[in-house]
Amino acid sequence: MSRPHPTARTAITASFIREAVADPCRDDTRSKATDVAKTTPLEFIQQVRTETAKVVWPTWRETAMTGVMVVIMTTILAIFFLGVDSFFNAVVKLLLSLAQ
């Protein structure tokens, strides 16, 4: 049986154990999520305006075309599911009529 390569082993050092079992009262044990910078409502609104200015908004024509496509696809799917539902309704009625 071959021995593992020496660099494949991991050594557990005393400092690693100290870090793993950190004192809960110390400030540096807090998660990074709680260290987020606080912004004022005015700064937040300014940031929102800056980011909104970067957005490439669709034209009215693109918006209208998308709306028309949604209506067309919804109609096609409604007709498809009406057909599937009618088919299963007929099959269930046939099976129920055979049971009587």
LOGUKOL-487722 format. One record per residue: x negated, y negated, z negated of N, C-alpha, C in turn; residue number from 1. Coordinates in pm, 1 decimal. Atoms other than C-alpha are relative to their C-alpha. Layout:
// LOGUKOL-487722
+----------+----------+----------+----------+----------+----------+----------+----------+----------+-----+
!      nc1 !      nc2 !      nc3 !     cac1 !     cac2 !     cac3 !      cc1 !      cc2 !      cc3 ! pos !
+----------+----------+----------+----------+----------+----------+----------+----------+----------+-----+
!        X !        Y !        Z !        X !        Y !        Z !        X !        Y !        Z ! NUM !
...
+----------+----------+----------+----------+----------+----------+----------+----------+----------+-----+
***
This chain:
// LOGUKOL-487722
+----------+----------+----------+----------+----------+----------+----------+----------+----------+-----+
!      nc1 !      nc2 !      nc3 !     cac1 !     cac2 !     cac3 !      cc1 !      cc2 !      cc3 ! pos !
+----------+----------+----------+----------+----------+----------+----------+----------+----------+-----+
!    -84.7 !    116.8 !      0.0 !      0.0 !      0.0 !      0.0 !    -89.2 !   -123.0 !      0.0 !   1 !
!     85.4 !    117.6 !    -10.3 !   -144.1 !   -336.6 !     96.1 !     38.7 !   -104.3 !   -103.5 !   2 !
!    -22.8 !    107.0 !     97.1 !   -183.6 !   -624.3 !   -145.3 !     39.6 !   -126.3 !     74.1 !   3 !
!    -38.3 !    124.5 !    -66.8 !    -23.4 !   -961.8 !    -64.9 !   -120.0 !    -93.9 !     11.6 !   4 !
!    106.1 !     97.7 !    -22.3 !   -243.8 !  -1237.8 !     65.7 !     -7.7 !    -92.9 !   -121.5 !   5 !
!     10.9 !     82.2 !    121.5 !   -383.4 !  -1450.8 !   -221.4 !     72.7 !   -134.1 !      8.7 !   6 !
!    -67.6 !    128.9 !    -11.3 !   -232.3 !  -1772.4 !    -83.2 !    151.4 !     15.1 !     -1.9 !   7 !
!   -144.0 !    -21.9 !      0.8 !    114.9 !  -1613.0 !    -75.3 !     56.3 !     -4.6 !   -141.6 !   8 !
!    -45.5 !      2.4 !    138.2 !    131.6 !  -1610.6 !   -453.9 !     25.0 !   -143.4 !    -44.6 !   9 !
!    -26.2 !    132.3 !     57.3 !    282.1 !  -1901.8 !   -643.3 !    -28.7 !      6.3 !   -147.9 !  10 !
!     34.4 !      4.1 !    141.2 !    147.0 !  -1995.9 !   -981.7 !     93.9 !    -95.2 !    -72.6 !  11 !
!    -84.5 !     85.4 !     81.6 !    374.5 !  -2132.1 !  -1250.0 !    -90.7 !    -65.3 !   -102.8 !  12 !
!     87.3 !     72.7 !     90.8 !    183.3 !  -2397.9 !  -1433.9 !     80.3 !    -58.8 !   -114.2 !  13 !
!    -65.6 !     59.1 !    116.7 !    257.8 !  -2559.8 !  -1766.4 !     70.3 !   -129.6 !     37.2 !  14 !
!    -65.3 !    124.8 !    -39.6 !    337.4 !  -2892.1 !  -1596.8 !    129.7 !     27.8 !     75.2 !  15 !
!   -122.4 !    -37.7 !    -70.9 !    591.9 !  -2719.6 !  -1370.7 !    109.1 !     35.0 !   -100.3 !  16 !
!    -98.4 !    -39.1 !    100.7 !    763.0 !  -2571.1 !  -1675.1 !     49.2 !   -123.0 !    -75.5 !  17 !
!    -41.3 !    121.0 !     69.3 !    761.2 !  -2909.5 !  -1852.6 !     98.6 !    -80.5 !     85.0 !  18 !
!    -91.0 !     74.0 !    -88.3 !    927.2 !  -3070.1 !  -1548.4 !    133.8 !     70.7 !     12.1 !  19 !
!   -124.1 !    -76.1 !    -14.8 !   1183.3 !  -2790.6 !  -1518.1 !     87.7 !    -11.7 !   -124.3 !  20 !
!    -73.5 !     11.7 !    124.7 !   1282.3 !  -2825.1 !  -1883.1 !    -20.4 !   -142.8 !    -51.5 !  21 !
!     20.8 !    141.5 !     34.1 !   1288.1 !  -3204.8 !  -1890.5 !     89.9 !    -40.7 !   -115.3 !  22 !
!    -75.3 !     54.1 !    112.4 !   1408.8 !  -3398.0 !  -2190.3 !    121.5 !    -75.4 !     54.2 !  23 !
!   -118.5 !     67.0 !    -55.3 !   1770.2 !  -3502.9 !  -2119.1 !     12.2 !   -145.5 !    -43.5 !  24 !
!     -8.0 !    137.9 !     47.8 !   1716.9 !  -3827.4 !  -2311.7 !    -90.6 !    -93.6 !     79.7 !  25 !
!     90.5 !     84.6 !    -77.5 !   1446.2 !  -3951.3 !  -2074.4 !     72.4 !    -60.8 !    118.5 !  26 !
!    -65.5 !     71.9 !   -109.6 !   1546.4 !  -4206.4 !  -1808.9 !    -31.5 !     59.4 !    135.7 !  27 !
!     37.9 !    -47.5 !   -132.5 !   1361.5 !  -4036.1 !  -1521.6 !     67.7 !    130.3 !     38.2 !  28 !
!    -70.1 !   -123.7 !    -32.3 !   1583.9 !  -3727.1 !  -1536.4 !    132.3 !    -24.7 !     70.2 !  29 !
!   -125.3 !     30.1 !    -68.8 !   1880.9 !  -3911.1 !  -1380.8 !    -10.7 !     38.0 !    146.5 !  30 !
!      1.3 !    -34.4 !   -141.3 !   1981.8 !  -3807.5 !  -1033.5 !    -21.8 !   -124.8 !     84.0 !  31 !
!     27.1 !    111.0 !    -90.3 !   1886.6 !  -4023.8 !   -737.6 !    128.6 !    -72.1 !     39.6 !  32 !
!   -126.7 !     61.2 !    -41.2 !   2254.9 !  -4089.1 !   -661.9 !     40.6 !   -112.7 !    -93.8 !  33 !
!    -37.4 !    105.4 !     93.3 !   2290.9 !  -4302.0 !   -973.1 !    -90.8 !   -121.7 !     10.7 !  34 !
!     94.3 !    110.0 !    -14.5 !   1998.3 !  -4523.1 !   -869.9 !     31.9 !    -88.5 !    120.3 !  35 !
!    -38.7 !     79.3 !   -115.8 !   2191.1 !  -4686.2 !   -581.9 !      8.4 !   -146.4 !    -40.7 !  36 !
!     -3.6 !    142.5 !     29.2 !   2153.3 !  -5062.7 !   -564.9 !    144.8 !    -48.5 !     -2.2 !  37 !
!   -134.6 !     54.8 !     12.4 !   2463.6 !  -5251.3 !   -673.8 !     11.3 !   -123.8 !     87.8 !  38 !
!    -23.6 !    117.6 !    -83.3 !   2610.5 !  -5504.5 !   -431.4 !    123.9 !    -71.6 !    -49.5 !  39 !
!   -117.0 !     78.7 !     38.4 !   2853.3 !  -5783.0 !   -499.1 !    105.7 !     13.6 !    109.3 !  40 !
!   -103.9 !     -7.8 !   -103.3 !   3187.3 !  -5792.5 !   -316.5 !    -30.8 !    -89.5 !    121.1 !  41 !
!     34.4 !     89.7 !   -110.4 !   3062.9 !  -6087.7 !   -108.4 !   -106.4 !     62.4 !     89.9 !  42 !
!    103.0 !    -68.0 !    -78.6 !   2751.3 !  -5895.0 !     -0.5 !     59.1 !    115.5 !     78.6 !  43 !
!    -64.3 !   -112.5 !    -67.5 !   2967.0 !  -5594.5 !     83.2 !     76.8 !    -47.4 !    122.8 !  44 !
!    -76.8 !     52.9 !   -113.2 !   3196.3 !  -5802.9 !    306.0 !    -94.0 !    -44.8 !    111.3 !  45 !
!     97.4 !     42.5 !   -101.6 !   2893.0 !  -5953.2 !    482.0 !    -59.8 !    120.9 !     71.7 !  46 !
!     54.0 !   -121.1 !    -61.4 !   2750.3 !  -5603.9 !    542.2 !    102.5 !     63.9 !     93.4 !  47 !
!   -105.5 !    -56.5 !    -84.5 !   3085.0 !  -5484.6 !    679.0 !     11.4 !    -80.2 !    129.3 !  48 !
!     -7.3 !     83.8 !   -120.4 !   3101.1 !  -5780.6 !    919.2 !   -118.8 !     24.9 !     92.3 !  49 !
!    119.9 !    -25.8 !    -80.4 !   2743.2 !  -5714.9 !   1033.9 !     12.6 !    133.0 !     73.4 !  50 !
!    -13.8 !   -131.5 !    -63.3 !   2812.7 !  -5346.6 !   1100.0 !    113.1 !      1.6 !    102.1 !  51 !
!   -112.3 !      5.6 !    -94.2 !   3147.3 !  -5422.4 !   1267.7 !    -40.3 !    -70.4 !    128.1 !  52 !
!     46.5 !     70.2 !   -120.3 !   2972.1 !  -5660.5 !   1506.5 !    -81.5 !     90.8 !     90.7 !  53 !
!     81.4 !    -93.6 !    -79.8 !   2751.7 !  -5368.7 !   1621.6 !     85.4 !    100.3 !     76.7 !  54 !
!    -87.9 !    -99.6 !    -62.1 !   3051.6 !  -5156.2 !   1723.8 !     33.8 !    -42.9 !    142.7 !  55 !
!    -41.9 !     25.7 !   -137.8 !   3122.3 !  -5128.6 !   2096.6 !    146.4 !     41.6 !      8.8 !  56 !
!   -142.6 !    -26.9 !      1.0 !   3499.7 !  -5159.9 !   2107.7 !     48.0 !     33.3 !    140.4 !  57 !
!    -52.0 !    -33.7 !   -132.9 !   3697.9 !  -5001.4 !   2394.3 !     81.1 !   -116.3 !     57.6 !  58 !
!    -79.9 !    102.7 !    -66.2 !   3865.3 !  -5222.2 !   2650.4 !    147.5 !     38.6 !    -11.6 !  59 !
!   -143.5 !    -29.4 !      3.6 !   4244.2 !  -5252.5 !   2669.3 !     35.0 !    109.8 !     99.0 !  60 !
!    -26.9 !   -102.7 !   -101.1 !   4239.2 !  -5038.2 !   2984.1 !    -37.6 !    138.9 !    -53.6 !  61 !
!     41.7 !   -128.6 !     57.9 !   4043.4 !  -4761.0 !   2807.9 !     96.8 !     44.8 !   -109.3 !  62 !
!    -94.8 !    -33.0 !    106.6 !   4281.6 !  -4777.7 !   2511.8 !    132.3 !     49.0 !     58.3 !  63 !
!   -126.3 !    -40.1 !    -64.1 !   4588.8 !  -4757.5 !   2739.0 !    -14.4 !    137.5 !     64.7 !  64 !
!     21.0 !   -130.0 !    -65.2 !   4441.4 !  -4466.1 !   2937.6 !     -5.7 !    112.5 !   -103.4 !  65 !
!      6.7 !   -100.9 !    106.1 !   4363.8 !  -4278.7 !   2616.4 !    138.8 !     27.4 !    -56.1 !  66 !
!   -136.7 !    -18.0 !     49.3 !   4718.6 !  -4337.5 !   2492.0 !     84.7 !     81.8 !     94.9 !  67 !
!    -74.7 !    -75.9 !   -101.2 !   4865.3 !  -4208.4 !   2818.9 !    -42.9 !    146.7 !     -1.5 !  68 !
!     48.4 !   -138.8 !      3.3 !   4642.9 !  -3898.2 !   2802.4 !     52.2 !     73.7 !   -123.0 !  69 !
!    -54.0 !    -62.5 !    121.6 !   4757.9 !  -3830.5 !   2444.5 !    146.0 !     38.6 !     21.2 !  70 !
!   -141.6 !    -29.5 !    -25.1 !   5123.8 !  -3851.3 !   2551.8 !     13.3 !    118.4 !     96.2 !  71 !
!     -6.2 !   -109.8 !    -98.1 !   5061.8 !  -3621.5 !   2852.3 !    -36.9 !    132.5 !    -65.5 !  72 !
!     43.4 !   -124.9 !     62.6 !   4870.8 !  -3361.0 !   2649.7 !    100.4 !     46.8 !   -105.3 !  73 !
!   -100.4 !    -36.6 !     99.2 !   5131.0 !  -3370.1 !   2371.0 !    122.5 !     61.4 !     66.8 !  74 !
!   -114.9 !    -53.8 !    -73.6 !   5409.2 !  -3311.6 !   2624.4 !    -29.8 !    140.2 !     53.0 !  75 !
!     38.1 !   -132.5 !    -52.6 !   5222.0 !  -3021.9 !   2788.1 !     -1.7 !    103.5 !   -111.8 !  76 !
!      4.9 !    -94.7 !    111.9 !   5155.8 !  -2859.1 !   2450.6 !    139.4 !     27.9 !    -55.9 !  77 !
!   -136.9 !    -21.4 !     49.0 !   5518.6 !  -2910.0 !   2341.7 !     73.8 !     98.3 !     89.7 !  78 !
!    -64.8 !    -92.4 !    -93.9 !   5642.9 !  -2734.4 !   2657.2 !    -56.9 !    140.4 !    -14.4 !  79 !
!     64.1 !   -131.2 !     16.3 !   5388.5 !  -2452.9 !   2609.5 !     53.6 !     69.9 !   -125.3 !  80 !
!    -45.4 !    -62.9 !    123.3 !   5487.6 !  -2391.6 !   2248.1 !    150.8 !     27.0 !      0.8 !  81 !
!   -141.8 !    -31.4 !    -17.5 !   5857.4 !  -2412.6 !   2341.4 !     14.7 !    133.9 !     70.9 !  82 !
!     -4.3 !   -126.7 !    -72.9 !   5795.7 !  -2130.6 !   2588.6 !    -41.1 !    117.7 !    -87.8 !  83 !
!     46.4 !   -107.4 !     88.2 !   5599.9 !  -1919.6 !   2337.4 !    105.0 !     29.5 !   -106.1 !  84 !
!   -101.2 !    -18.4 !    102.8 !   5863.2 !  -1976.5 !   2069.4 !    125.1 !     67.2 !     56.5 !  85 !
!   -118.0 !    -62.4 !    -63.8 !   6145.8 !  -1887.2 !   2309.0 !    -25.5 !    147.2 !     28.6 !  86 !
!     34.9 !   -139.2 !    -28.0 !   5963.5 !  -1568.4 !   2410.0 !      8.6 !     83.5 !   -127.7 !  87 !
!     -3.5 !    -76.4 !    124.6 !   5913.5 !  -1456.6 !   2050.8 !    141.4 !      6.4 !    -56.8 !  88 !
!   -138.4 !     -1.6 !     44.5 !   6273.5 !  -1553.3 !   1968.4 !     76.4 !    110.7 !     72.6 !  89 !
!    -68.6 !   -104.1 !    -77.6 !   6396.6 !  -1326.8 !   2248.7 !    -45.3 !    139.1 !    -44.1 !  90 !
!     50.1 !   -130.9 !     42.5 !   6172.0 !  -1039.1 !   2137.1 !     58.8 !     38.3 !   -135.7 !  91 !
!    -53.2 !    -28.6 !    132.3 !   6288.4 !  -1065.8 !   1775.5 !    149.0 !     32.7 !      8.8 !  92 !
!   -143.4 !    -28.2 !    -16.4 !   6655.8 !  -1079.9 !   1882.9 !     21.3 !    138.9 !     60.5 !  93 !
!     -9.5 !   -132.5 !    -60.8 !   6602.6 !   -771.6 !   2101.1 !    -25.9 !    109.6 !   -103.2 !  94 !
!     32.7 !   -101.5 !    100.5 !   6438.5 !   -579.2 !   1815.5 !    108.6 !      8.7 !   -105.8 !  95 !
!   -107.4 !     -3.1 !     99.5 !   6711.1 !   -681.2 !   1572.2 !    126.9 !     64.6 !     55.6 !  96 !
!   -119.6 !    -62.1 !    -59.6 !   6982.7 !   -573.9 !   1815.8 !    -17.6 !    151.9 !      8.8 !  97 !
!     25.2 !   -144.9 !     -4.9 !   6816.9 !   -229.3 !   1847.0 !     14.4 !     63.0 !   -138.7 !  98 !
!     -6.5 !    -52.6 !    136.2 !   6815.9 !   -190.2 !   1468.2 !    143.8 !     21.9 !    -46.2 !  99 !
!   -137.9 !    -14.4 !     45.9 !   7196.0 !   -214.0 !   1442.9 !     66.3 !    121.4 !     57.1 ! 100 !
+----------+----------+----------+----------+----------+----------+----------+----------+----------+-----+
***
